[in-house]
Amino acid sequence: MMNDLTLIDSASVAMPEPFVGRHLIDGAWTDSAETFQRHSPAHGTLVSTSAKGGVTETEAAIAAARRAFDTSGWAETSGKYRATLLLKVADLIDARREEIAVMEVLESGKPISQSRAEIEGAADLWRYAASLARTIHGDSHNSLGPDMLGVVLRDPIGVVSMITPWNFPFLIVSQKLPFALAAGCTAVVKPSEMTPSTTVMLGEMLIEAGLPKGVVNIVLGFGDPVGALMSAHDSVDMVSFTGSTGVGKRIAAAASGTLKKLSFELGGKNPQVIFPDADLDAAADAITFGIYFNAGECCNSGSRIIVHEDVAEALTNKIVALSRKVPFGDPLHPDTQVGAIISPEHQAKIAGYVRDAQSGGAKVALGGQALTLDGLPGQFYGPTVVTGVTPDMPIARDEVFGPVLAVLTFRDFDEAIQLANGATYGLSAGVWSTNMHTCLQFARKVQAGTVWTNTWMDGFPEMPFGGVKQSGQGRELGRYGLEEFTELKTLTMRVTPGRDNWVKG
């Protein structure tokens, strides 16, 4: 029942004036003939009006990035120069943290406490990328004999198209852009049309930090035509995309004509496997966090648990009890932990998965319905736990992207691995056991880019992030994330005179 939940009605916080967003092209702020608007998914109020880019603006942005890479000297700047600039950006992010966080709340619906932490984390990413800018290097080979020396150079790949999603708009652009800049690349960035404004704010900070014109360009608008052209254009050397697997496949098809490099962070149906010797209280709390964080609108959402049948009922009861205590409601209230769903269409999709599971024989142990909150006309979906789920159900296979937990059970280790690896995705996975042999055996066998043992969703800039199978290709973060934006060049040198002639006589 809804009255068993912890709900937070409108905090009656005064709304700021709507943000006006423009494109950043070749160092200049640019308008378009058309605009588009974004209303708060929680409050219903107008929060931003943005220039709506098309082919003309996208072509201009790509041309500016191409010129900046080929002729401005940016790619040849020292690591010290680039690092200093990135550190200035990090300081500017810190100075505007609250302003950025509030806009993130208004456009995405996420809670203000979470948004503040994400902006702080984004600044840390810029500082970490700055450290990498001064450590990037190639290799030398002096074992090729007395006459030869081999040098492997690591060059910036060139112009990068970056297409970012609506669920973590500022954090994800900060997982891409500073690493590309540290490598010496130039970029064209398209944020989601649902959350464009904080990327524009980042553009303001880049200019204030002294970034040369054309090195970063921002085009606001929709996937068609902006994202499509950024993916297919001959002058683009690489596409870095975070979003759904379906869109990733379309980008790959569009980019195939030029064989440009692709780096994708796509969907996930991430399992947590709980063995009978696990600390059930710790697991229950982490599972509750993993499914409700960002309202489940998270590629790393722990959206399915695979729990040993001996402890399934006890663990599910703990999760349901904790779920009732999680505050859902106004994302501007400091106590809220789960805010609004991004759009009415997405809320309907979430509800459809729950109804489908019920019709297939699954049981809803908690929730399964939208929430009505006083003073908040937006869309909210309650904490939902679905039990009796079988592997063939869409709720067990598809990325629901909402606060909906699917509970499956297993009998032995082999069945747990089979269920965990049964999805087409392979982004992340978790294992809960007090036996480290079990944890390590699971980690070796599960098909996932990240494996958490006795925790969930801890992340660090130093650790690479990305998926296998249909969760993507390439990696972000860590030194691997920097290397994604580089190409290797082999330099083979004769260092002594007297090369043997091939033509004799």
Secondary structure by P-SEA (a helix, b strand, c coil): cccccccccccccccccbbbbbbbcccbbbbccbbbbbcccccccccbbbbbbcaaaaaaaaaaaaaaacccccccccaaaaaaaaaaaaaaaaaaaaaaaaaaaaaccccaaaaaaaaaaaaaaaaaaaaaaacccccccccccccbbbbbbbccccbbbbbbbcccaaaaaaacaaaaaaacccbbbbcccccccaaaaaaaaaaaaccccccbbbbbcccccaaaaaaccccccbbbbbccaaaaaaaaaaacccccbbbbbbbbbbbbbbccccaaaaaaaaaaaaaacccccccccccccccccccaaaaaaaaaaaaaaccccccccccccbbbcccaaaaaaaaaaaaaaaaaccccccccbbbbbccccbbbbcbbbbcccccccccccccccccbbbbbbbccaaaaaaaaaccccccccccccccaaaaaaaaacccccccccccccccccccccccccccccccccccccccccbbbbbbbbbccccccccccc
